[in-house]
Amino acid sequence: MKLKAKLTFWVGFLFFMILLLAIVSGYYVYRLKKDTNNILVDNYNTVHYSRNMLLALEDFRTSNKSVQLFEYNLRLQNRNITERGEQEVNERVNRHFLNLKEDTKNVSVLADLRKDIFHLMYLNMQAIEHKNDVANATAEKAILAISIVGAICFMIAFVLLINLPIAIAGPMVQLADSIKQIAAGNYKMRLHFKRRDELGAVSKSFNTMAQKLEEYTDSNLGKILQHKKRIEALIDNMHDAVIGIDQEKTVLFANTPACLISGLKLVELEGENLEEIASVNDLIKNLLNKINSLHQESGHLGMFQVCVAGKQNYFDLEVIDINIVPTGEEGAQFIGQFILLKDVTRFKERDVAKTNFIGTVSHELKTPIASIRMGIQLLENKRIGDLNQEQQDLLEGIADDTARLLKITGELLDIAQVESGAIQMRLTEAAIESIVDYALLANRSMFEQKQIRIDVELERNLPMVLIDREKAAWVLTNLLSNAIRYSDVGGVIAIAAKRMGARVLLRVEDHGQGIPAQYLMKIFDRYFRVPGSTKEGTGLGLSISKEFIESMGGEIDVQSVLGSGSTFFVYLPIAPPRPSA
């Protein structure tokens, strides 16, 4: 029998019994009402009329009202004859009443009349007792019938209450648990519902599905193993070192380069916890410390230096998080990480060679350029001799080119120092005002030539900053010269400084052509120049400025709107207070 049919049958049967209970209750209530009404209408009225007639007999001889009262109640009684024998008694009452009216002093007639009235009352009192018994019997039958039908309804409802949740919710719970087992990969799970209803059909379909999934899994296991071997071979043949760990930092796999770098065998890595390996291997320890110290989940973690086979090697460390979205779920689940060490030793060596070459060439060029500049100064001296206008123009052009070459050479030397790490910072206390004055003086000829107004707004009582005076002045001079170069003739440049917490903010704002938004992130990269720019430059000034400021413990940033100008922000650390004597 189907589950739907069972539910329909039992719920329908319960509804029928409740309806039957209501019908039985209504029937017996009607019977009780009818029996009670019979007592009231038939017998109680006769007793009432008889009592009134007896009262009228008391004053029958002396009062006409009593005679009228007797006649009135007798007429009512004549219309209310309901019991057996009551008709005969009623006729005697009528006959004796007529005799009494003819002879009011006849005592025997009066006595017979009273006797007849009492007899009439006796008959109705007996009828009342009988009908009361009938009503009680009807009430008892009603209680019994209602109790039986109510008990049957209660039993049906109780059976449904106990069995219905078990019959439906129980299999549903088993089905839900089985589905979870299937989702977890246990395709051997089966349901055993020995039923012929809808749940039995669901059980059969579920078991068929689980069997097919099991067969599919078994048939694809070989393919999965083959794919696994391919991936292992691919990882093992990579030139970069790769280590795979799970969410508990247990090593799942490591390729040959990783074993070579760490100095460990594969069996000493696989299946072991990375933190336990770090306790006995310095390289793994440094690697783990670098990963943990950066407080980031994944991405490039910078350069990593390792000594392999007695040679210094450089690796680019990258950690890649592995997240999957389990079937049937929405959120991603973290299952492990790839630790990738890319060998960049060759690039590092080339970079060092390039830096050394730039430093050497720049240093070698600086001396002859300085000699050329000195020769130009001698030629400009009047004591050497006068120059004609053509010679004077030629000499000015040589002087400009020499200054430009000297500036480029200086920037190349600075960038070589930065790249080699040989830059030396002489941090001392300095006033912002002196740095601003130096930059203004160094660029005075440039902004006077372009008729640019410089607005300087320095907050009063600015604290001393802890900087390298020479390099900070170089940075501000470079920012100011850039602002002048990209400003229109007759423009305005603003220089402002104010305290912000434990730092002093130095701001240089121009109203030139601005920087396109897509290039703002690259503006501090080495050798980068905004495409389409017609202004001269090497693309090193801002990169050197960033290196100088960050080496002092400061920060540099830029905001720009194309067509409206650019604003550079330099944050310099405030010098600590001197200890009191």
Buried (B, 14 or more C-beta within 10 A) or exposed (E): EBBEEBBEEBEEBBEEBBEBBEEBBEEBBEBBEEBBEBBEEBBEBBBBBBEBBBEBBEBBEEEEEBBEBBBBBBEBBBEBBBBEEBEEBBEBBBBBBEBBEEEEEBEEBBEBBBBBBEBBBEBBBEBBEEBBEBBEEBBEBBEEBBEEBBEBBEEBBEEBEEEBEEBBEEBEEBBEEBBEBBEEEEBEBEBEBEBEBEBBBBBEEBBEEBEEBBEEEEEEEEEEEEEEEEEEEEBBEBEBBBBBBBEEBBBBBBBBBBBEBBEBEBEBBBEBBBBEBBEEBEBBBBBBEBBEEBEEEBEEBEEBEBEBEEEEBBBBBBBBBBEEEEEEEEEEEEEBBBBBBBBBBEEBEEBEEEBEEBBEBBEEBBEEBEEBBEEBEEBEEEEEEEBEEEEEEEBEEBBEEBEEBBBBBBBBBBBBBBBBEEBEEEBEBBBBEEBBEBBBEBBEEBBEEBEBEBEEEBBEEBBBBBBBBEBBBBBBBBBBBBBBBBBEEEBBBBBBBBBEEEBBBBBBBBBBBBBBEEBBEEBBEBEBBBEEEEEEBBBBBBBBBBBBBEBBBBBBEBBBEEEEBBBBBBBBBBBEEEEEE
